[in-house]
Every structure is written in C-alpha cells, then in structure tokens.
Amino acid sequence: MLDDIYNSKILELAGNIPCLGRLDAPDASAKAYSKLCGSTVVVDLKMQEGVVTDFAQDVKACALGQASASIVARHIKGATLSELREARDAVLAMLKENGPPPSGRFAEAAVLQPVREFKARHASTMLAFQAVVDAAEQIEARRAA
C-alpha cells in the first residue's frame, strides 16, 4: 500500500519543487511544522491587490510534504486568498473526510488522494497549503488594519 502514496507522480513532484529559496522582501512569511515527523515548510509571499505575485519556499519535508509544496508552487502565482483557503480546505477534506479533490487552480492535488489511507501522513501533506494561507491572511490583516 505504501507504493500507492509513493507513486511515480508523487516522487516526480517531490524531486522537482519550483520556487525553492527565500524572497528578499516578502509581504509575509509563515512556517508550518509537523510534530509527528518533523517536516517543515517556510513560505514567503508577495501579494498585490489581493493576488499572489511572488512566492518562495524552504522545504525540509518528507516526499509527501515535498510533493504538496511542489503542487502549491506550480499554481500559486495569480491565486487569491479565497482560492488558497478553498484549496487547503479541499485537500484537508479529501484526506480526512473522503471528499473530492480540489478543482480549479489546485486540481493537481488529486494526486495526493492515496494519502487519505495513511492518517500519520496527513500533517506533512498539508504543510504547504497551511503555510500559504497563513502568510496570505497576515497580508490581508495588515491591509485591513
């Protein structure tokens, strides 16, 4: 069954993570950490008029955390906070509640469906999605204040 979650597509995504590194002057940064396995993802985000314009990430995670980070990086530029929340919530529901995979911009996250059978892997799979929502919410909160 482990072959299902470490399939060739997930391993390909994990081995080819875009946007690695850090931004010089991000509008916000956020870190997500899995207590279970020690994986971390730190993201830097820039937004203009409610839309992601630049993104970088430092990923120290297992293959599933890396694959998720890769999916986020491939589709985040141009996304709104609403789209980021929808993607995070859809992936979480897909894993925990047997919900459908995300649609739209982050539909590629469907490749993570086999992870639902491995509850111990859910936290690392969610890291990048959680971190980008956190960073985007920081930016929106500052702009609203």
Rosetta silent file (secondary structure, phi, psi, omega in degrees, C-alpha in Angstrom):
SEQUENCE: MLDDIYNSKILELAGNIPCLGRLDAPDASAKAYSKLCGSTVVVDLKMQEGVVTDFAQDVKACALGQASASIVARHIKGATLSELREARDAVLAMLKENGPPPSGRFAEAAVLQPVREFKARHASTMLAFQAVVDAAEQIEARRAA
SCORE:     score description
SCORE:     0.000 S_00000001
   1 L     0.000  -28.707  177.745    0.000    0.000    0.000 S_00000001
   2 H   -62.375  -26.636  176.448    2.913    2.369    0.536 S_00000001
   3 H   -61.093  -28.477  179.422    3.517    2.107   -3.197 S_00000001
   4 H   -66.129  -40.909 -178.112    0.198    3.929   -3.661 S_00000001
   5 H   -85.383  -23.797  177.364    1.340    7.038   -1.817 S_00000001
   6 L  -105.724   48.839 -179.845    4.895    6.966   -3.127 S_00000001
   7 L   -75.624  172.205 -173.978    3.832    6.539   -6.753 S_00000001
   8 H   -62.452  -35.495  179.832    5.864    7.892   -9.663 S_00000001
   9 H   -67.353  -44.188  178.356    3.867   11.131   -9.960 S_00000001
  10 H   -63.911  -42.490  178.993    4.300   11.993   -6.264 S_00000001
  11 H   -66.653  -36.023  176.076    8.007   11.180   -6.440 S_00000001
  12 H   -63.655  -45.852  177.733    8.352   13.278   -9.607 S_00000001
  13 H   -61.490  -43.849 -178.605    6.670   16.245   -7.889 S_00000001
  14 H   -63.077  -33.254 -178.126    8.842   15.782   -4.778 S_00000001
  15 H   -85.344   -5.358 -176.345   12.002   15.766   -6.859 S_00000001
  16 L  -136.775   67.061 -176.887   11.132   18.892   -8.836 S_00000001
  17 L   -87.637  117.948  176.193    9.965   21.574   -6.409 S_00000001
  18 L   -76.198  163.518  170.684    9.710   25.026   -8.001 S_00000001
  19 L    62.876   35.772  177.686   10.336   28.308   -6.187 S_00000001
  20 E   -76.537  144.446  179.661   12.860   26.994   -3.669 S_00000001
  21 L   120.620 -158.666 -179.428   14.636   29.578   -1.547 S_00000001
  22 L  -133.891  150.350  174.431   13.520   32.764    0.163 S_00000001
  23 L   -83.601  147.628  179.104   12.304   36.149   -1.086 S_00000001
  24 L   -66.198  -43.592 -176.255   14.375   39.213   -0.213 S_00000001
  25 L  -138.863   72.007 -178.806   11.450   41.334    0.937 S_00000001
  26 L   -71.102  155.083  172.323    8.277   39.285    1.323 S_00000001
  27 L   -72.454  -28.127  177.577    4.984   40.850    2.387 S_00000001
  28 E  -161.872  155.389  174.325    4.660   37.933    4.824 S_00000001
  29 E  -131.651  151.599  177.009    6.307   34.670    5.809 S_00000001
  30 E  -148.988  149.104  178.497    4.821   31.654    7.543 S_00000001
  31 E  -122.440  136.065  173.372    6.111   28.337    8.821 S_00000001
  32 E  -120.728  138.211 -173.002    4.179   25.108    9.115 S_00000001
  33 E  -134.585  136.514  174.988    5.587   22.230   11.150 S_00000001
  34 L  -100.379  115.037  178.794    4.551   18.623   11.602 S_00000001
  35 L   -64.727  -31.296 -175.264    5.139   17.444   15.166 S_00000001
  36 L   -66.648  -44.898 -174.382    4.753   13.850   14.056 S_00000001
  37 L  -118.415   -8.457  179.592    7.607   13.702   11.557 S_00000001
  38 L    84.083    3.994  177.923    9.476   16.986   11.988 S_00000001
  39 L   -66.532  144.295  175.592    8.803   18.200    8.456 S_00000001
  40 E  -136.997  149.061  171.978    8.743   21.965    7.957 S_00000001
  41 E  -134.725  125.343  174.707    7.786   24.332    5.181 S_00000001
  42 E  -113.432  127.330 -179.218    8.567   28.050    5.363 S_00000001
  43 E  -117.851  147.352  171.738    6.923   30.233    2.736 S_00000001
  44 E  -118.472  136.575 -173.570    7.485   33.820    1.648 S_00000001
  45 E  -135.260  141.666  169.058    4.661   35.573   -0.146 S_00000001
  46 E  -123.678  136.164  177.805    4.095   38.814   -2.001 S_00000001
  47 E  -132.368  146.296  175.262    0.588   39.937   -2.914 S_00000001
  48 E  -135.719  127.352 -179.268   -0.695   42.905   -4.828 S_00000001
  49 L    51.963   40.657  174.703   -4.371   43.842   -4.935 S_00000001
  50 L    80.247    9.902 -176.914   -5.304   40.534   -3.299 S_00000001
  51 E  -125.601  137.608  177.906   -3.390   38.332   -5.752 S_00000001
  52 E   -66.595  123.221  179.158   -0.159   36.375   -5.196 S_00000001
  53 E  -108.984  -23.502  177.728    2.582   37.984   -7.270 S_00000001
  54 E  -152.562  154.257 -172.656    5.666   36.204   -5.935 S_00000001
  55 E  -157.056  139.441  170.458    6.392   33.128   -3.854 S_00000001
  56 E  -146.171  160.320 -177.780    9.344   31.200   -2.484 S_00000001
  57 E  -150.860  148.277  174.009    9.655   28.339   -0.042 S_00000001
  58 E  -113.345  112.969 -172.617   12.165   26.488    2.076 S_00000001
  59 E  -113.546  117.866  173.398   11.057   22.858    2.240 S_00000001
  60 E  -125.788   80.791 -170.757   12.512   20.372    4.699 S_00000001
  61 L  -143.756  168.077  174.782    9.920   17.646    4.472 S_00000001
  62 L   -68.307  176.796 -177.637    9.254   14.066    3.522 S_00000001
  63 H   -57.710  -36.513 -179.694    8.322   13.135   -0.037 S_00000001
  64 H   -70.576  -41.389  175.370    4.632   13.882    0.599 S_00000001
  65 H   -63.611  -37.782  177.749    5.387   17.311    2.050 S_00000001
  66 H   -67.100  -42.258  179.424    7.688   17.949   -0.893 S_00000001
  67 H   -63.186  -43.032  177.738    5.048   16.861   -3.412 S_00000001
  68 H   -62.673  -43.384  178.776    2.457   19.163   -1.819 S_00000001
  69 H   -61.565  -37.401  178.208    4.943   22.040   -1.816 S_00000001
  70 H   -64.749  -44.433  178.770    5.602   21.380   -5.480 S_00000001
  71 H   -62.257  -45.863  178.837    1.878   21.479   -6.318 S_00000001
  72 H   -58.539  -48.898 -176.774    1.414   24.725   -4.382 S_00000001
  73 H   -62.326  -35.475 -178.019    4.410   26.350   -6.106 S_00000001
  74 H   -68.397  -22.425 -171.109    3.244   25.334   -9.582 S_00000001
  75 H  -125.892    0.087 -169.629   -0.118   27.029   -9.187 S_00000001
  76 L   -77.047  -35.169 -176.977    0.115   29.780   -6.563 S_00000001
  77 L   -64.141  126.310 -176.566    1.042   32.822   -8.651 S_00000001
  78 L    97.023   -8.309 -178.343   -2.158   34.642   -9.508 S_00000001
  79 L   -79.304  150.632  174.388   -4.136   32.962   -6.701 S_00000001
  80 E   -98.217  166.570  175.763   -6.311   34.892   -4.265 S_00000001
  81 H   -57.856  -40.516  179.421   -6.636   34.272   -0.533 S_00000001
  82 H   -59.673  -43.737  178.683  -10.043   32.757   -1.231 S_00000001
  83 H   -65.863  -37.283  179.113   -8.541   30.260   -3.701 S_00000001
  84 H   -65.836  -42.956  177.591   -5.785   29.367   -1.228 S_00000001
  85 H   -63.514  -44.348 -179.868   -8.318   28.720    1.532 S_00000001
  86 H   -59.933  -42.673  179.728  -10.503   26.667   -0.798 S_00000001
  87 H   -64.796  -47.659  178.823   -7.533   24.536   -1.848 S_00000001
  88 H   -57.068  -48.744 -177.052   -6.384   23.998    1.760 S_00000001
  89 H   -65.880  -37.612 -179.895   -9.894   23.082    2.881 S_00000001
  90 H   -68.635  -41.344  179.072  -10.499   20.793   -0.111 S_00000001
  91 H   -65.982  -42.186  178.357   -7.227   18.898    0.374 S_00000001
  92 H   -61.545  -45.104  178.580   -7.944   18.502    4.087 S_00000001
  93 H   -65.740  -36.709  177.898  -11.476   17.236    3.378 S_00000001
  94 H   -61.184  -41.963 -177.711  -10.115   14.926    0.667 S_00000001
  95 H   -76.538  -45.337 -170.183   -7.711   13.380    3.176 S_00000001
  96 H   -92.905  -27.636 -173.141   -9.832   13.303    6.327 S_00000001
  97 L  -121.239   11.600 -179.016  -13.425   13.015    5.075 S_00000001
  98 L    61.343   28.311 -179.536  -13.021   11.161    1.780 S_00000001
  99 L   -74.084  171.965  178.284  -14.080   14.354   -0.006 S_00000001
 100 L   -71.818  156.562  176.716  -13.454   15.116   -3.658 S_00000001
 101 L   -68.451  163.620  178.142  -10.097   16.544   -4.688 S_00000001
 102 L   -60.747  153.937  173.645   -9.773   20.291   -5.238 S_00000001
 103 L  -113.091  176.753  176.579  -10.961   21.692   -8.515 S_00000001
 104 H    73.179 -143.087 -172.851   -9.710   24.698  -10.409 S_00000001
 105 H   -51.241  -39.687 -174.894   -6.218   26.086   -9.952 S_00000001
 106 H  -105.669   26.770 -178.490   -5.051   23.387   -7.495 S_00000001
 107 H   -60.462  -24.905  179.348   -6.737   20.366   -9.126 S_00000001
 108 H   -59.855  -20.533  178.872   -3.346   18.670   -9.451 S_00000001
 109 H   -62.715  -10.573  175.860   -3.601   17.930   -5.708 S_00000001
 110 H   -56.430  -27.326  179.409   -5.827   15.000   -6.718 S_00000001
 111 H   -61.735  -18.293 -178.836   -2.591   13.011   -7.000 S_00000001
 112 H   -86.760    0.160 -177.702   -2.477   13.086   -3.184 S_00000001
 113 H   -53.952  -39.249 -179.939   -5.710   11.087   -2.772 S_00000001
 114 H   -60.504  -19.363 -179.217   -3.951    7.815   -1.807 S_00000001
 115 H   -66.783  -21.473 -177.723   -2.589    9.591    1.303 S_00000001
 116 H   -56.535  -27.853 -178.758   -6.077    9.534    2.853 S_00000001
 117 H   -78.160   -7.052 -175.447   -5.466    5.931    3.913 S_00000001
 118 L  -123.616   82.599 -174.651   -2.389    6.964    5.937 S_00000001
 119 H   -55.055  -33.958 -179.799   -3.510    9.315    8.716 S_00000001
 120 H   -65.930  -15.885 -179.053    0.028    9.715   10.027 S_00000001
 121 H   -98.705   -5.449 -177.474    0.984   11.325    6.702 S_00000001
 122 H   -61.379  -44.023 -175.189   -1.841   13.906    6.617 S_00000001
 123 H   -60.743  -46.925 -178.730    0.027   16.581    8.602 S_00000001
 124 H   -68.201  -31.229  179.081    3.081   16.661    6.348 S_00000001
 125 H   -68.215  -28.795 -176.620    0.894   16.643    3.256 S_00000001
 126 H   -87.478  -11.800 -169.782   -0.956   19.752    4.492 S_00000001
 127 H   -52.809  -53.421 -176.126    2.098   21.877    5.416 S_00000001
 128 H   -63.948  -39.896  179.418    2.483   23.965    2.248 S_00000001
 129 H   -64.034  -41.375  179.570   -1.258   24.575    1.972 S_00000001
 130 H   -67.455  -42.978 -177.144   -1.447   25.715    5.600 S_00000001
 131 H   -64.628  -40.887 -179.046    1.624   27.956    5.367 S_00000001
 132 H   -69.429  -34.724  176.372    0.464   29.847    2.275 S_00000001
 133 H   -66.066  -43.313  178.704   -2.947   30.524    3.810 S_00000001
 134 H   -58.452  -48.889 -179.327   -1.275   31.764    7.000 S_00000001
 135 H   -62.604  -44.439 -179.881    1.012   34.125    5.046 S_00000001
 136 H   -64.905  -37.350  177.824   -1.823   35.432    2.865 S_00000001
 137 H   -67.175  -35.468  175.128   -4.016   36.021    5.922 S_00000001
 138 H   -60.357  -44.925 -179.273   -1.194   38.027    7.537 S_00000001
 139 H   -63.594  -47.249 -179.809   -1.025   40.252    4.450 S_00000001
 140 H   -63.455  -38.052  179.626   -4.792   40.736    4.316 S_00000001
 141 H   -64.771  -41.184  178.036   -4.965   41.520    8.041 S_00000001
 142 H   -65.791  -38.055 -178.968   -2.315   44.230    7.702 S_00000001
 143 H   -72.427  -29.300 -179.667   -4.072   45.766    4.727 S_00000001
 144 H   -78.942  -22.389 -176.587   -7.420   45.753    6.536 S_00000001
 145 L   -76.002    0.000    0.000   -5.981   47.446    9.650 S_00000001
